Amino acid sequence: MDKYFEQINSIVQELLIPARTQKVIDKEIFDRFYSILIEIEKEVYGKKDIPRKIVGLVFFIYCSLSNEVVTNDYNDELFKAVGKLEDILDRIFWDSPFKE
């Protein structure tokens, strides 16, 4: 999990600064972040615990991005990115009995 933390931590600023200053998402950086989350999802599937360090960083990013969405414009790239992020975080953080 440390490798995922380092990979995500290395792109946090590139991910959040455009969202905070311009209300936009860098699709390339977001796609890299999302691919790391997919790897995390595969690694934690069925496990009881996820390290707090990685959960805290991912939650910080999610909260930061969701706070920057200022509209319900369904075509806005930042809005869609936050929705996509919510979906994968749900799959990572909760083994829902309703998935199947």
N, C-alpha and C positions, 0 to 999 in steps of 0.2 A: 504493500500500500504506500510505502514511502516514495516509490517511483512515481505513482500517480499524483501524490501530493506535490512533489517537485515539478512535475510536468504542468499541473494546473497553476501552481504558484508562479511559474515563470511566465504565464500569459494573463494573469489577473489584471494588470494595468492596461494591457492592450485591449482587454475585453471591456473593462469598466470605464475607462476615461472617455472614449467616444460616446458611450451611453449617457454618462453624466453631463458632458459638456455640449453634446450635439443631439442627444436623444436618438442616436443611431447605433446599430450593431455592426461590427466588422464580421461579415459572414464567414470569411476564411478562419478567423480566430475562433468564432463560435463553433464552426464545424470541427475544428481541432479539439476544443473543449468537449463537445458532444461525443466525439469518438473516444476520448478518455473515459467519459462517463459510461459509455457502452462497455468498455473493458472492465470498469469497476462493477457494473451490473453483473457481468459474467462471473467475476471473481467472488462476489458476495452472495450470489444466489444460494439460498438455503442455509446460509450461515446465521448464527444467532446474533453475532455482534459485528459492528463496523467501527473501525477506529475513530474516536472523537475528533482527532486532528483533521481527517479528511472530511468528515461530516460537517465540522465547523466551517471549513474553507468553502465547501460547496454551498452550504446554507448562506454564508455571507454573500457569495456571488449571486445566488438566487434572490435574496432580499434586496441587494443593491440594484440588480437589473429590474426587478418587479417594481421597485419604487420609482424608476425612471419612466415607466410607461405612463403617459399622461392622457391617453385617449383610448377609446374602445374602437379604434380604426382597425378593422380586421385585416386590412392590407398592409398595415405598418409592420416593417420587418422586425423591429424591437418587440412589438406586441406578439408576433408569431414566435419569435425566439423564446420569449418567457413562457409561452404556452407549451412549446416543445420541451423546455427545461422542466416544467412542472410534471409532464408526462414521464420523463425518464427518472426524475427524482422519486416519483411515486413507485416506480418499479424497483428502484434501488433500496429505498428506505422501508418498504412495506411489502411483505409477501401476502398480498391480498388473496383471500379465498375466491374472489370474483374475477380473477384474471383469466381463468380458463373459459 
